[in-house]
Amino acid sequence: MMKQRIKSFCGSVLCGLVVMCTSTHDAAAQPAGWAGNGGYDGQEQADYMDAVFTLLEKEPWCIGFMWWKWDEQNDRPQFKDAPAGDKGFTVRGKPAQEVMRRHFSQPSGGAAAKQ
C-alpha cells in the first residue's frame, strides 16, 4: 500500500542509499565496518567509490545517493593511528575526493542524464 502511494505521488518508488567505506586495507569487504583494522589504504576507498558510482549510474531507479562522509567531527582514535593517513570514512583530502569530483563533473551518465 505505501509503495503505491509513494509511486503515485512521485512517479516512482524511492530508495534512499547511504554509501560508505573506510580508507583501510580490505575495507570494501565490509564497507560499513567501524573497527578501523588494517593499515591506511586510500586507494581502497577510492576504488570502492568508483565502483559504486559506475554501478549506480547505470541503474534507472537510482537518481542519487549519499556518501558517508565528507569530514570527521568526532574523535575516532582507531582511525588516526596510521602515519600514512586518516583511516576513517571521510573522503576529504584523500584519493576518493578526486573520484567524487570526477563523477560529479561528468555531464553524461549518472542521475542527470536519466531525467
ABEGO torsion letter per residue (X at the ends): XAAAAAAAAAGBBBBBBBBBBBBBBGAAABAABAAGBEBBBAAAAAAAAAAAAAAAAABAABAEBBBOBABBABBBAAAAABAAEBABABABGBAAAAAAAAAAABABEEAAAAX
